[in-house]
Amino acid sequence: MQHRAGMSDDAITTAAGPEVSSSALVESLFAGAEFGLGLLDADLRFVRVNAAMAHMDGLAAEDYVGKTMEELWPGASGTPVAASRKVLESGRPVRDLRISLRPREAGAERGFDCSLYPIAEDGQVVGVWTAVREVMDERRARRAEARLASELAEQQVISAQVFARAPAGMLLLWGRELVVRSHNKQAVEQLPERGDLTGRCIADAFPEVRALAEQLPEAVLERGESVHFEDVPLAFGGDEALEGNRHYTFTALPVPGADGEATGVLVVGQETTDAVRHRRALERDLEDEHRIATQLQVSLMPDRMPNVPGADIASAFRPAGDGHEIGGDFFDVFPMGPKCWMMVIGDVCGKGAEAAALTALARYTLRAAAIQEGAEPAELLVQLNEAVMRQRDDTSFLTAVCAFLESGRCEDGGLRITLSVAGHPSPLKVSAEGVTTKVGGRGALIGVWDAPDLREEVIHLRPGERLVLYTDGVVEAGAPAAELGDEGLVELLADTTGHSARATAAAIEAAALSRDKGPPRDDVAVLVVSPHPERDP
């Protein structure tokens, strides 16, 4: 095949300047491609493939030479072979052909996009070149397109065909002045109209890119590095602009001259203004969703802790993640009489709208049931179980602790507390000396059995003692490597001996949050109560 076989006059726009080595440019294209490239002769046998093509099948590049697609890809030979013959016969390319291959080594089947193009010489189709790219995420696909300057074949005609048919815009800039030596149609279509670009310095044609262009000679030409730019804003203006800017993602790669030294810069990229506009719209929607989720989460909690006579009570709550999703933890404190208050803390299975609905059902069912004559914690949880079993249409369930707090009944100024636990972590009673005891037991889950076994325990909380109710997000924080755990919580409570309810709740929240490197993976909810004889009705 001749170097210029089949090249049309308008395949590439070229300005007068130093002679570009055909083989050097082609070699540069073939070596750097991140997607597979191969040449087939008129018998559809491989003449040459690049490393990326060979890697797809686990073979060496030389193992491809002289073999057919049927021999190399027996599991997918029909479709690509038929398409290759069609290209040979019609002289027309076949693009975006989806094929599936299974590696020779054990592994799952992988999908590829395959495009086939004719190679013409003296008006006759004498071979086929193929580009194969594994189906991958958008970011890697853009990087592959940005490195389209890869070794493709041994002739300038093939590099010119790649240049003309590339889906991304391409500019060949020559010398330290970065003179536009050639460009393809896609580049012109994605840039503002500035007349004929050929033979002009890129910074003169587009003053908006001058600052970027000044970085290229040293990095690309002197050090031979590739430079990547992601969603760069350029102040081109116009109807398509976003706040006056059009955005571009592109890569600048070194292109060797005839002496092998980097003499030119191949810029490959595409406009991403629409993608940036879409991403910003999604970010605004996410902010709105975050605001709604936060407001809904807050509406399911007391807006502030009430002033409970004879008691010091405090809470702490931190939703999981970055707050974009409604969690399942909840708590409530409300009066049942002049000297009796109800405390409840719970954890709903799941996240999102379903969890919010079950949380609301739990909170308001307990509030409504609490006004009944002779209500007791275990009975209230049984009624909640009946409501959940009656209304749910899935497998959702919850855990909860229901406690009645009575002041003025203990001569020492302490509190009488009646607890019932339904599948929830047992509350912790902390003595004045920092000794921790589990209280309340571990009754059955809510929403699983028709008649759960729920019991009650009455404790006397003396002055200087604390009762701590919490959700599993506290002890599981930092799991598995740095989990706080039950022992860690017990140690923390011993270290906070003498602290107020507010200080204790804050210390537990801080310890849980410090265990995770990022946002907490589960909701963290805490209720702390201790006697406060000086706080009278």
JOBEL-V618573 format. One record per backbone hydrogen bond with DSSP energy under -0.5 kcal/mol. CO is the residue of the C=O (numbers start at 1). NH is the residue of the N-H. E is the energy in kcal/mol with one decimal. If there is no record, write none. Layout:
# JOBEL-V618573
co=(CO CO)
nh=(NH NH)
e=(E E)
This chain:
# JOBEL-V618573
co=(2 3 4 8 12 20 21 22 23 24 25 26 26 27 28 28 29 29 36 37 38 39 39 40 41 44 45 46 48 50 51 52 53 53 54 54 54 57 60 61 61 64 67 68 69 73 74 76 77 78 79 80 81 82 83 84 85 86 87 94 96 97 97 99 101 101 108 110 111 112 112 113 114 115 116 117 118 119 119 121 124 124 126 127 128 129 130 131 132 133 137 138 139 140 141 142 143 144 145 148 150 150 155 156 157 158 159 160 161 162 169 170 171 171 172 172 173 174 175 178 179 179 180 181 182 183 184 185 186 187 188 195 197 200 201 201 202 206 207 209 210 212 212 213 213 215 216 216 217 217 218 219 220 227 229 229 232 234 234 238 241 242 244 245 246 247 247 248 249 250 251 251 252 253 255 255 257 261 263 264 265 265 266 266 267 268 269 270 272 273 274 275 276 277 278 279 280 281 282 283 284 285 286 287 288 289 290 291 292 293 294 295 296 297 298 306 307 308 310 311 312 314 316 318 320 326 328 330 332 334 337 339 340 340 341 342 343 344 345 346 347 351 352 353 354 355 356 357 358 359 360 361 362 363 364 365 366 367 368 369 372 376 377 378 379 380 381 382 383 384 385 386 387 388 397 398 399 400 400 401 402 403 403 404 404 405 406 410 414 414 415 415 416 417 417 418 419 420 421 421 422 427 428 428 429 429 430 431 435 437 439 440 443 445 445 446 449 452 453 457 459 459 460 461 462 465 466 467 467 468 469 471 471 472 474 475 476 477 478 480 484 485 486 487 488 489 490 491 492 494 496 500 501 502 503 504 505 506 507 508 509 510 511 512 512 513 520 524 525 526 527 528 529 530 532 534 535)
nh=(5 157 7 11 14 22 25 26 27 28 29 30 152 31 32 151 33 151 132 50 130 47 48 128 44 69 41 66 39 54 55 56 56 57 57 58 59 104 63 64 65 67 46 72 73 76 77 80 81 82 83 84 85 86 87 88 89 90 91 116 98 99 114 112 103 110 103 101 135 99 114 133 97 131 94 129 120 126 127 124 121 126 42 119 40 117 38 115 36 113 141 142 143 144 145 146 147 147 148 150 29 30 159 160 161 162 163 164 165 166 269 184 173 267 181 182 265 179 178 202 174 181 199 15 172 13 188 189 190 191 191 194 200 180 204 205 206 209 210 213 214 215 216 216 217 219 220 221 221 222 223 225 224 252 231 250 248 236 246 241 243 245 237 242 234 272 273 232 270 229 253 268 227 266 263 264 260 257 175 255 173 267 253 268 171 251 169 249 276 277 278 279 280 281 282 283 284 285 286 287 288 289 290 291 292 293 294 295 296 297 298 299 300 300 301 308 309 311 532 313 530 528 526 524 323 352 348 346 344 342 340 407 336 337 405 334 403 332 401 330 399 355 356 357 358 359 360 361 362 363 364 365 366 367 368 369 370 371 371 372 375 380 381 382 383 384 385 386 387 388 389 390 391 392 349 446 347 422 424 345 420 343 405 406 418 341 416 413 408 410 417 461 406 419 459 404 457 402 423 443 400 439 430 468 431 437 466 434 431 429 427 421 423 448 449 398 452 454 444 419 417 461 462 415 465 531 430 469 529 428 527 474 475 476 477 485 479 484 482 483 488 489 490 491 492 493 494 495 496 497 499 504 505 506 507 508 509 510 511 512 513 514 515 515 516 516 321 318 471 316 469 314 467 312 535 536 310)
e=(-1.6 -2.4 -1.6 -1.5 -0.5 -0.5 -2.5 -2.7 -3.0 -2.3 -2.2 -2.8 -0.9 -2.2 -1.3 -0.8 -0.6 -9.9 -3.0 -2.1 -2.7 -3.5 -1.2 -2.3 -2.2 -0.6 -2.3 -3.3 -2.9 -2.0 -2.5 -1.1 -0.5 -0.6 -1.1 -0.7 -1.8 -0.8 -1.2 -1.4 -0.6 -2.2 -2.8 -1.8 -3.6 -1.5 -0.6 -1.0 -1.9 -2.2 -2.1 -2.3 -2.3 -1.9 -2.0 -2.2 -2.4 -2.8 -2.4 -3.4 -0.6 -0.5 -3.1 -3.0 -0.5 -3.4 -0.5 -2.7 -2.0 -2.6 -0.5 -2.8 -3.4 -2.5 -2.4 -2.6 -0.5 -3.0 -1.0 -1.8 -3.1 -0.7 -0.5 -2.5 -3.2 -2.6 -2.1 -2.5 -2.7 -3.1 -2.1 -2.2 -1.9 -2.2 -2.3 -2.5 -0.9 -0.5 -1.5 -2.2 -0.8 -2.4 -1.5 -2.6 -2.1 -2.4 -2.6 -2.3 -2.3 -1.4 -2.4 -1.7 -0.7 -3.1 -3.2 -1.3 -3.2 -2.5 -1.6 -2.2 -3.0 -0.9 -3.1 -1.7 -3.0 -1.1 -1.3 -2.2 -1.4 -0.6 -0.8 -0.5 -2.0 -2.9 -0.7 -2.3 -2.4 -2.2 -1.5 -3.0 -2.0 -1.6 -0.6 -1.1 -0.7 -1.5 -3.0 -1.1 -0.6 -1.9 -1.7 -2.4 -0.5 -2.9 -0.5 -1.8 -1.7 -2.7 -2.7 -1.4 -0.6 -1.7 -1.5 -4.0 -2.4 -2.8 -0.8 -3.3 -2.3 -3.0 -0.6 -2.5 -2.3 -3.0 -2.3 -2.4 -1.7 -3.0 -2.4 -2.6 -3.1 -0.7 -2.7 -0.6 -2.3 -2.5 -2.7 -2.4 -2.7 -2.7 -2.6 -2.5 -2.5 -1.9 -2.2 -2.4 -2.2 -2.3 -2.6 -2.1 -2.3 -2.6 -2.7 -2.4 -2.4 -3.0 -2.6 -2.2 -2.6 -2.6 -2.6 -2.1 -0.9 -0.9 -1.8 -1.0 -0.6 -1.9 -2.4 -0.6 -2.1 -2.6 -2.4 -2.4 -1.2 -2.9 -2.4 -2.8 -2.4 -3.1 -0.6 -1.8 -3.1 -1.5 -3.6 -2.0 -3.0 -2.4 -2.4 -2.2 -2.1 -0.6 -2.3 -2.4 -2.1 -2.5 -2.5 -2.2 -2.5 -2.7 -2.5 -2.1 -2.1 -1.8 -2.1 -2.7 -1.8 -0.5 -0.9 -1.6 -1.4 -2.4 -2.1 -1.9 -2.3 -2.2 -2.3 -2.1 -2.1 -2.5 -2.7 -1.9 -1.8 -2.3 -2.8 -2.5 -2.1 -3.2 -0.5 -1.7 -2.0 -3.1 -0.5 -0.6 -2.1 -2.7 -2.5 -1.7 -0.5 -0.5 -0.6 -3.0 -2.8 -0.5 -2.9 -2.5 -2.2 -2.5 -0.5 -1.1 -1.7 -2.3 -0.6 -2.9 -0.6 -2.3 -2.3 -1.7 -2.9 -3.3 -0.6 -0.8 -1.7 -0.6 -0.5 -2.1 -0.5 -1.0 -1.3 -3.1 -2.4 -0.6 -0.8 -2.5 -2.3 -0.5 -3.3 -0.5 -2.2 -2.5 -3.0 -1.9 -0.6 -2.1 -0.8 -3.1 -2.0 -1.9 -2.7 -0.7 -1.0 -1.9 -2.3 -2.4 -2.2 -2.3 -1.9 -2.1 -1.1 -1.2 -2.3 -2.4 -2.4 -2.3 -2.1 -2.2 -2.3 -2.4 -2.2 -2.3 -2.5 -2.0 -0.6 -0.9 -0.6 -0.7 -4.3 -2.4 -1.7 -1.9 -3.1 -2.4 -2.8 -3.4 -2.1 -1.3 -4.2)
